[in-house]
């Protein structure tokens, strides 16, 4: 199967997580990706993130490696006239520019979407920022943790006792990367019909809102302020949520009447089906505290592993709480190889396609500078002159 983005060149002028992830996803769909970094330290994420300090000291932190494979690396100083000329030539050769700089930085460098459109009218310019363009917060800096706080997402986690809690992984960064890739794909589809480039304006805040869509709709239509519910299910079903067991915890997703009936039979509580307190969904909602107490007491008599086996056999939606290490050993993880099916064995996309793509390992800063410049028409003398003046960097 031909990769959907085969023949598409993406310029990855990004840093940290969300922007590099967007370009990485496009590369997994077959695009040629050239990462543009400043000479010296390059993307700051090369040197921080993850628990492997030795790799970070070498400019290849695990956080960088995660979305660094399958890309070429060009190190060039865009703030010099020669470096700027290199970048403009690169943009003329490209189909997509992905960047996550604040608007003031783009204005200063004269690389806003208006400037890049003048350089290459067919370019799809994808800008990823904390709050999107054309509003009073457009210039405000933001990281994943800031967006989790300001979006209301953190206010929904934890309990009244714990207070707000950030999610354990940078989910907004990676969701924003996926949103950006979707926007770029849409713009490329449109360009196929019009021949014109486009501006894709990606907001981390709106990405967070998208992850809370049903919660937002409920609030908009009812005016009811959502409250932190701990491990209770959003469905508000008393037979859904995360429950302690004799060992471990069990997550139940019992929201429909047939599911409740299957649960009652499987756990030996068929009498609940004739108990007027629990026999109907309305009755269970009225007596949710009593049902939750009875269910909790029963689940505490056996381990989460035992209950998971029993309930899955009965067709009841459930899952035993697992650590990341345990989750990565699940058949749905090992058989589909998400953790290793990306370029050079790094993480893949959350869907499978039969495409061929670059399998290049993450590159050292500037590893491809000379070859890229040659392809753009610069001769060895030009490259050597730029190297000697430190406008570019070429790793050995």
TALIN-V501260 format. One record per backbone hydrogen bond with DSSP energy under -0.5 kcal/mol. NH is the residue of the N-H (numbers start at 1). CO is the residue of the C=O. If there is no record, write none. Layout:
BEGIN
{{NH	CO} {NH	CO}}
END
This chain:
BEGIN
{{5	29} {6	3} {8	5} {10	8} {10	32} {11	96} {12	10} {12	34} {13	11} {13	98} {14	12} {19	15} {21	17} {22	18} {23	19} {24	20} {25	21} {26	22} {27	23} {28	24} {29	25} {29	26} {30	27} {31	26} {32	8} {33	31} {33	70} {34	10} {35	33} {35	72} {36	12} {36	34} {37	35} {37	74} {41	39} {42	38} {46	43} {47	44} {48	45} {53	51} {56	52} {57	53} {58	54} {58	55} {59	56} {60	55} {61	46} {63	49} {64	45} {65	61} {66	62} {67	63} {67	64} {68	65} {69	65} {70	360} {71	68} {72	33} {74	35} {74	72} {75	393} {76	37} {76	74} {77	391} {78	76} {80	77} {84	80} {85	81} {86	82} {87	83} {88	84} {89	85} {90	86} {91	87} {92	88} {93	89} {93	90} {94	91} {95	9} {96	9} {97	124} {98	11} {99	97} {99	126} {100	13} {105	102} {106	102} {107	103} {108	104} {109	105} {110	106} {110	107} {111	106} {116	112} {117	113} {118	114} {119	115} {120	116} {123	120} {124	95} {125	123} {125	198} {126	97} {126	124} {127	125} {127	200} {128	99} {128	126} {129	127} {129	202} {138	135} {140	137} {147	143} {148	144} {149	145} {150	146} {151	147} {152	149} {154	148} {156	152} {156	153} {157	154} {163	159} {165	154} {171	169} {174	170} {175	171} {176	172} {177	173} {178	174} {179	175} {180	176} {181	177} {182	178} {183	179} {184	180} {185	181} {186	182} {187	183} {188	184} {189	185} {190	186} {191	187} {192	188} {193	189} {193	190} {194	190} {195	191} {197	121} {198	123} {200	125} {200	198} {201	199} {202	127} {202	200} {204	129} {205	130} {207	203} {208	204} {209	205} {210	206} {211	207} {212	208} {212	209} {213	210} {216	212} {217	213} {218	214} {219	215} {220	216} {221	217} {222	218} {223	219} {225	223} {229	156} {230	158} {232	229} {233	240} {236	233} {240	237} {241	252} {242	231} {243	241} {243	250} {245	248} {246	299} {246	302} {250	243} {251	319} {252	241} {252	250} {253	317} {254	239} {255	253} {260	256} {261	257} {262	258} {263	259} {264	260} {265	261} {266	262} {267	263} {268	265} {269	264} {272	269} {273	270} {274	271} {275	271} {278	275} {279	275} {284	280} {285	281} {286	282} {287	283} {288	285} {291	287} {292	288} {293	289} {294	290} {295	291} {296	292} {297	293} {298	294} {299	295} {300	296} {301	298} {302	299} {304	247} {307	303} {308	304} {309	305} {310	306} {311	307} {312	308} {313	309} {314	310} {315	312} {316	311} {317	315} {319	251} {321	249} {327	323} {328	324} {329	326} {330	327} {333	330} {334	330} {335	331} {336	331} {337	333} {338	333} {340	337} {341	337} {341	338} {342	346} {345	342} {346	343} {348	338} {355	353} {356	1} {363	68} {367	364} {368	73} {369	366} {372	368} {373	369} {374	370} {375	371} {376	372} {377	374} {378	373} {383	379} {384	380} {385	381} {386	382} {387	383} {388	384} {389	385} {390	387} {391	386} {392	386} {393	75} {395	366}}
END
